Amino acid sequence: MNHEELKSRVGANIGRLRRERGLTQAELAERINYSDKAVSKWERSESLPDVLTLLNLAEQLGTDLNTLTGCIPEQTTIPAPP
């Protein structure tokens, strides 16, 4: 995954999770001590929050970092016993 793809995934997930929780950009921004303009830039994939802010966003949005970034680890298949 390249940087632009990561920005796009994170932005889409922030927006989706924020709306699912009934929050405005301003309300989410206040919870994480950022401006609503920053939240808007993230959701439009114009910038990417730093890792500490991503962790805080995940907590405020009731999710984890893997879900927020769209980086879900691949499932490992365990073979069935013979």
C-alpha positions in Angstrom: 0.0 0.0 0.0 1.4 3.4 -0.9 1.0 6.7 1.0 -1.9 8.0 -1.1 -3.8 4.8 -0.7 -3.3 4.9 3.0 -4.6 8.5 3.2 -7.6 7.5 1.2 -8.5 4.5 3.4 -7.9 6.4 6.7 -10.0 9.4 5.5 -12.9 7.2 4.4 -12.8 5.3 7.6 -12.7 8.4 9.8 -15.7 9.9 8.0 -17.7 6.6 8.0 -17.0 5.9 11.7 -17.7 9.5 12.7 -21.1 9.5 10.9 -22.0 6.1 12.4 -21.5 7.6 15.9 -23.6 10.7 15.0 -20.7 13.1 15.5 -20.0 16.2 13.5 -16.5 17.0 12.4 -16.4 19.8 15.0 -17.5 17.4 17.8 -14.8 14.8 16.9 -12.2 17.6 16.6 -13.1 18.9 20.1 -12.7 15.4 21.5 -9.2 15.0 20.2 -8.1 18.6 20.6 -7.8 19.4 16.9 -9.6 21.8 14.6 -12.6 20.7 12.5 -10.5 21.8 9.5 -7.9 19.1 10.3 -10.7 16.5 10.5 -12.0 17.7 7.2 -8.6 17.4 5.6 -8.2 13.9 6.9 -11.6 12.9 5.6 -10.9 14.4 2.2 -7.5 12.5 2.1 -5.5 15.7 1.9 -3.4 14.8 4.9 -2.8 12.0 7.3 -2.8 12.2 11.1 0.3 11.2 13.0 0.3 7.8 14.8 -0.5 9.2 18.2 -3.5 11.1 16.8 -4.6 7.9 14.9 -4.6 6.0 18.2 -6.6 8.8 19.8 -9.1 8.8 16.9 -9.5 5.0 17.1 -10.3 5.3 20.8 -12.8 8.1 20.3 -14.4 6.3 17.4 -14.7 3.0 19.3 -12.4 1.0 17.0 -8.8 -0.1 16.7 -5.9 1.1 14.7 -6.1 -1.8 12.2 -9.7 -1.0 11.4 -9.1 2.7 11.2 -6.2 2.3 8.8 -7.9 -0.4 6.8 -4.9 -2.7 7.5 -6.7 -5.8 8.7 -4.2 -8.7 9.1 -4.7 -11.6 6.8 -6.4 -14.6 8.2 -4.1 -17.6 8.8 -5.8 -20.8 7.8 -5.1 -23.8 10.0 -5.4 -27.0 8.2 -8.1 -29.4 9.5 -6.9 -32.5 11.2 -6.8 -35.6 9.0 
